[in-house]
């Protein structure tokens, strides 16, 4: 059961998955076998969820490997999908919440624009299938991005999840502040790390309802979480007017954390 009645479409990976070895993820992984483009994905099986990732943030943002590794049409039409990553060539951000995909880009006038679509490729991506979620109260002392990063693994452990494995989570409510960016690479030349700040266009969202999808891992910095954090966050507003990569956060007082229901 999804905690978000406003998002009704339910989709997940159409491809079949073949188990293989992966030392970083406790010995489970997978090869994406249909509709993805040639590259292998890695699969993690957790309590109440499955998680996949393909490509790496480091290769994309630092080493200039910005071509698509996954065609997101592979995820269309499937249930219970949650995922995030940049658009190929670093020309925007993709956020999937409950199989609802939003593509955020920067318009010519500098404003953020959002459309619903799976018709896009991504150079790295992390996604999960979560059939049911367990709501967890967030203490009043947990208000910032850094507070949330520290709280999430503790809450996961109490909910029966293994905090040493990568896992997805959701945060929903009216947030005081979400600072976010959308990648907006406009050139066609090679990309390198020194160019990253130049292509990040920053926006703010204040006192608005939002649904945040996050992925936590202590072992995947530079792969699907930033090199300086154990969590990677994107968000959507319920009306699809805004979406992007969360960089700063000030939670509202009626905000709920949701974790994969481990008993499912």
DRENTORMI-526026 format. One record per residue (C-alpha): residue number from 1; residue in three letters; chain; x, y, z. Coordinates in Angstrom, 2 decimals, m for minus. Layout:
BEGIN
 num residu chaine      px      py      pz
 NUM    ALA      A       X       Y       Z
...
***
This chain:
BEGIN
 num residu chaine      px      py      pz
   1    UNK      A    0.00    0.00    0.00
   2    UNK      A    1.41    3.39   m0.95
   3    UNK      A    1.28    6.22    1.62
   4    UNK      A    0.46    8.68   m1.16
   5    UNK      A   m3.08    8.61   m2.46
   6    UNK      A   m2.35   11.40   m4.93
   7    UNK      A   m0.04    9.16   m6.96
   8    UNK      A   m1.93    6.22   m8.40
   9    UNK      A    0.11    4.82  m11.28
  10    UNK      A    2.05    1.69  m10.34
  11    UNK      A    4.93    0.36  m12.38
  12    UNK      A    8.13   m1.63  m12.03
  13    UNK      A   10.95   m3.24  m13.96
  14    UNK      A    9.77   m5.09  m17.05
  15    UNK      A   13.10   m6.82  m17.46
  16    UNK      A   14.05  m10.17  m15.97
  17    UNK      A   16.94  m10.25  m13.49
  18    UNK      A   19.65  m12.86  m13.05
  19    UNK      A   21.39  m13.21   m9.68
  20    UNK      A   25.14  m12.76   m9.65
  21    UNK      A   27.88  m11.99   m7.11
  22    UNK      A   28.58   m8.53   m5.72
  23    UNK      A   30.97   m8.17   m2.78
  24    UNK      A   29.86   m4.62   m2.01
  25    UNK      A   26.22   m5.69   m1.56
  26    UNK      A   26.56   m8.89    0.42
  27    UNK      A   26.80  m11.22   m2.54
  28    UNK      A   23.66  m10.39   m4.51
  29    UNK      A   23.35   m8.56   m7.80
  30    UNK      A   21.75   m8.78  m11.19
  31    UNK      A   22.11   m8.25  m14.90
  32    UNK      A   19.33   m6.24  m16.52
  33    UNK      A   18.41   m8.41  m19.48
  34    UNK      A   15.87   m6.53  m21.62
  35    UNK      A   15.35   m2.98  m22.90
  36    UNK      A   18.23   m1.53  m20.88
  37    UNK      A   21.22   m0.60  m22.98
  38    UNK      A   24.03   m3.21  m22.74
  39    UNK      A   25.31   m2.26  m19.27
  40    UNK      A   24.87   m4.44  m16.17
  41    UNK      A   22.88   m3.41  m13.11
  42    UNK      A   23.42   m4.62   m9.57
  43    UNK      A   20.60   m6.00   m7.42
  44    UNK      A   20.22   m5.93   m3.64
  45    UNK      A   17.52   m7.97   m1.89
  46    UNK      A   16.34   m6.49    1.40
  47    UNK      A   13.52   m7.07    3.86
  48    UNK      A   10.41   m5.81    2.10
  49    UNK      A   12.16   m4.39   m0.96
  50    UNK      A   14.51   m4.99   m3.86
  51    UNK      A   16.99   m2.38   m5.05
  52    UNK      A   19.00   m1.97   m8.25
  53    UNK      A   21.63    0.48   m9.43
  54    UNK      A   23.44    1.00  m12.71
  55    UNK      A   26.41    3.22  m13.59
  56    UNK      A   28.05    5.38  m10.94
  57    UNK      A   27.80    8.99   m9.90
  58    UNK      A   31.59    9.26   m9.86
  59    UNK      A   31.99    8.02  m13.44
  60    UNK      A   29.27   10.37  m14.63
  61    UNK      A   30.00   13.60  m12.78
  62    UNK      A   33.78   13.35  m12.37
  63    UNK      A   34.89   11.24  m15.33
  64    UNK      A   32.51   12.53  m17.98
  65    UNK      A   30.68    9.27  m18.77
  66    UNK      A   27.40   11.03  m19.45
  67    UNK      A   25.86    8.79  m22.12
  68    UNK      A   22.81    6.74  m21.15
  69    UNK      A   23.34    3.33  m19.54
  70    UNK      A   19.65    2.65  m18.93
  71    UNK      A   16.54    3.33  m20.99
  72    UNK      A   13.84    4.20  m18.44
  73    UNK      A   11.18    2.73  m20.69
  74    UNK      A   12.38   m0.55  m19.14
  75    UNK      A   10.67    0.58  m15.92
  76    UNK      A    7.41    1.83  m17.44
  77    UNK      A    4.20   m0.07  m16.76
  78    UNK      A    5.51   m1.86  m13.68
  79    UNK      A    4.27   m1.47  m10.05
  80    UNK      A    5.86   m0.02   m6.92
  81    UNK      A    8.89    1.68   m8.52
  82    UNK      A   10.92    4.40   m6.77
  83    UNK      A   14.11    5.82   m8.27
  84    UNK      A   16.33    8.78   m9.02
  85    UNK      A   19.22    9.96  m11.16
  86    UNK      A   20.26   12.54  m13.78
  87    UNK      A   19.22   12.67  m17.41
  88    UNK      A   21.79   11.56  m19.99
  89    UNK      A   24.20   14.32  m21.02
  90    UNK      A   23.40   15.94  m17.63
  91    UNK      A   20.47   17.91  m19.00
  92    UNK      A   18.05   17.41  m16.09
  93    UNK      A   16.89   15.18  m13.24
  94    UNK      A   14.59   12.14  m13.11
  95    UNK      A   12.50   11.22  m10.06
  96    UNK      A   10.21    8.19   m9.83
  97    UNK      A    7.80    7.87   m6.90
  98    UNK      A    5.23    5.06   m6.87
  99    UNK      A    5.89    4.42  m10.58
 100    UNK      A    5.22    8.08  m11.41
 101    UNK      A    8.19    9.51  m13.33
 102    UNK      A    8.88   13.24  m13.48
 103    UNK      A   11.61   14.76  m15.64
 104    UNK      A   12.86   18.14  m14.42
 105    UNK      A   14.75   20.47  m16.75
 106    UNK      A   15.64   24.17  m16.93
 107    UNK      A   13.75   26.23  m19.49
 108    UNK      A   15.34   28.90  m21.69
 109    UNK      A   14.04   31.58  m19.29
 110    UNK      A   15.87   29.88  m16.39
 111    UNK      A   12.76   28.50  m14.71
 112    UNK      A   12.34   24.90  m13.65
 113    UNK      A    9.97   22.85  m15.77
 114    UNK      A    8.60   19.36  m15.15
 115    UNK      A    6.96   16.78  m17.38
 116    UNK      A    5.79   13.22  m16.78
 117    UNK      A    7.77   10.75  m18.87
 118    UNK      A    9.73    7.51  m19.06
 119    UNK      A   11.02    8.46  m22.51
 120    UNK      A   14.54    9.23  m21.33
 121    UNK      A   17.96    7.66  m20.81
 122    UNK      A   20.10    7.93  m17.66
 123    UNK      A   23.89    7.61  m17.16
 124    UNK      A   23.51    6.32  m13.60
 125    UNK      A   20.38    5.42  m11.68
 126    UNK      A   19.24    3.79   m8.44
 127    UNK      A   15.76    2.36   m8.11
 128    UNK      A   13.76    0.06   m5.92
 129    UNK      A   10.57   m1.95   m5.77
 130    UNK      A    8.67   m1.49   m2.49
 131    UNK      A    5.21   m3.13   m2.29
 132    UNK      A    4.35   m1.69    1.16
 133    UNK      A    5.65    1.07    3.43
 134    UNK      A    5.81    1.45    7.20
 135    UNK      A    5.25    5.03    8.49
 136    UNK      A    7.62    6.22   11.21
 137    UNK      A    7.31    9.42   13.25
 138    UNK      A   10.20   11.86   12.87
 139    UNK      A   11.32   13.46   16.16
 140    UNK      A   11.11   17.24   16.39
 141    UNK      A   14.88   17.43   16.81
 142    UNK      A   15.32   15.98   13.30
 143    UNK      A   14.90   19.00   11.01
 144    UNK      A   17.89   19.32    8.63
 145    UNK      A   19.37   17.23    5.84
 146    UNK      A   22.17   16.19    8.20
 147    UNK      A   19.70   15.34   10.99
 148    UNK      A   17.76   13.13    8.59
 149    UNK      A   20.93   11.40    7.41
 150    UNK      A   21.70   10.42   11.00
 151    UNK      A   18.14    9.42   11.92
 152    UNK      A   17.24    7.23    8.93
 153    UNK      A   19.58    4.26    9.60
 154    UNK      A   18.59    4.18   13.29
 155    UNK      A   14.90    4.15   12.38
 156    UNK      A   15.57    1.46    9.76
 157    UNK      A   17.25   m0.79   12.31
 158    UNK      A   14.29   m0.40   14.69
 159    UNK      A   11.92   m1.28   11.83
 160    UNK      A   13.70   m4.58   11.15
 161    UNK      A   15.84   m3.47    8.21
 162    UNK      A   19.58   m4.05    7.91
 163    UNK      A   21.12   m0.53    7.95
 164    UNK      A   24.33   m1.93    6.46
 165    UNK      A   22.47   m2.76    3.24
 166    UNK      A   21.37   m0.07    0.79
 167    UNK      A   17.66    0.76    1.22
 168    UNK      A   15.08    3.28    0.00
 169    UNK      A   12.95    5.57    2.17
 170    UNK      A   10.32    8.25    1.76
 171    UNK      A    9.68   11.54    3.55
 172    UNK      A    6.30   13.21    3.11
 173    UNK      A    4.72   16.39    4.43
 174    UNK      A    4.81   20.16    4.16
 175    UNK      A    8.48   21.08    4.34
 176    UNK      A    9.66   24.46    5.53
 177    UNK      A   12.42   24.55    2.93
 178    UNK      A   13.72   22.39    0.13
 179    UNK      A   16.75   23.73   m1.70
 180    UNK      A   17.32   21.74   m4.86
 181    UNK      A   19.20   21.81   m8.12
 182    UNK      A   18.58   20.67  m11.67
 183    UNK      A   21.52   19.83  m13.90
 184    UNK      A   21.54   22.00  m17.02
 185    UNK      A   24.47   21.15  m19.24
 186    UNK      A   23.98   23.10  m22.48
 187    UNK      A   27.25   22.41  m24.28
 188    UNK      A   28.08   19.36  m26.37
 189    UNK      A   31.77   19.11  m25.49
 190    UNK      A   33.43   16.81  m22.94
 191    UNK      A   32.33   17.06  m19.31
 192    UNK      A   34.69   17.07  m16.31
 193    UNK      A   34.35   17.60  m12.56
 194    UNK      A   35.39   21.26  m12.63
 195    UNK      A   32.31   22.01  m14.74
 196    UNK      A   29.83   20.51  m12.29
 197    UNK      A   29.01   23.63  m10.28
 198    UNK      A   28.49   25.59  m13.48
 199    UNK      A   25.72   23.28  m14.68
 200    UNK      A   23.82   23.07  m11.37
 201    UNK      A   20.91   25.52  m11.35
 202    UNK      A   19.62   26.05   m7.80
 203    UNK      A   15.99   26.66   m6.77
 204    UNK      A   14.07   26.80   m3.48
 205    UNK      A   10.69   25.44   m2.45
 206    UNK      A    9.17   26.91    0.74
 207    UNK      A    6.18   25.78    2.79
 208    UNK      A    4.93   23.32    0.19
 209    UNK      A    3.81   19.72    0.32
 210    UNK      A    6.44   17.37   m1.06
 211    UNK      A    7.22   13.69   m1.40
 212    UNK      A   10.92   12.92   m1.06
 213    UNK      A   12.45    9.66   m2.27
 214    UNK      A   15.79    8.83   m0.69
 215    UNK      A   18.35    6.06   m0.86
 216    UNK      A   20.65    5.31    2.07
 217    UNK      A   23.93    3.41    1.96
 218    UNK      A   27.14    3.42    3.96
 219    UNK      A   28.99    1.64    1.14
 220    UNK      A   28.00    3.46   m2.06
 221    UNK      A   29.35    6.99   m1.85
 222    UNK      A   30.25    8.09   m5.35
 223    UNK      A   28.13    5.28   m6.76
 224    UNK      A   24.54    6.30   m6.08
 225    UNK      A   24.97    8.63   m3.10
 226    UNK      A   27.13   11.79   m3.16
 227    UNK      A   30.77   11.42   m2.19
 228    UNK      A   30.12   13.37    1.05
 229    UNK      A   26.84   11.77    2.16
 230    UNK      A   25.14    8.45    2.86
 231    UNK      A   21.82    9.65    1.43
 232    UNK      A   20.70   10.80   m2.01
 233    UNK      A   17.37   12.65   m2.16
 234    UNK      A   15.03   13.77   m4.93
 235    UNK      A   11.49   15.10   m4.54
 236    UNK      A    8.20   15.67   m6.31
 237    UNK      A    5.34   17.99   m5.39
 238    UNK      A    1.93   16.28   m5.52
 239    UNK      A    0.81   18.54   m8.38
 240    UNK      A    3.96   17.72  m10.41
 241    UNK      A    4.88   21.39  m10.66
 242    UNK      A    8.33   20.94   m9.11
 243    UNK      A   10.94   18.20   m8.89
 244    UNK      A   14.70   17.88   m8.53
 245    UNK      A   17.78   16.86   m6.53
 246    UNK      A   17.59   17.94   m2.87
 247    UNK      A   20.67   19.74   m1.52
 248    UNK      A   19.33   21.40    1.66
 249    UNK      A   16.31   20.62    3.77
 250    UNK      A   14.28   22.03    6.64
 251    UNK      A   11.53   19.62    7.60
 252    UNK      A    8.07   20.75    8.65
 253    UNK      A    6.56   19.64   11.95
 254    UNK      A    4.08   17.18   10.41
 255    UNK      A    6.51   15.19    8.30
 256    UNK      A    6.55   11.39    8.16
 257    UNK      A    9.34    8.95    7.32
 258    UNK      A    8.29    5.77    5.52
 259    UNK      A   10.47    2.66    5.36
 260    UNK      A    9.99   m0.61    3.47
 261    UNK      A    7.66   m2.81    5.49
 262    UNK      A   10.06   m5.61    6.47
 263    UNK      A    7.29   m8.12    7.23
 264    UNK      A    5.99   m8.10    3.63
***
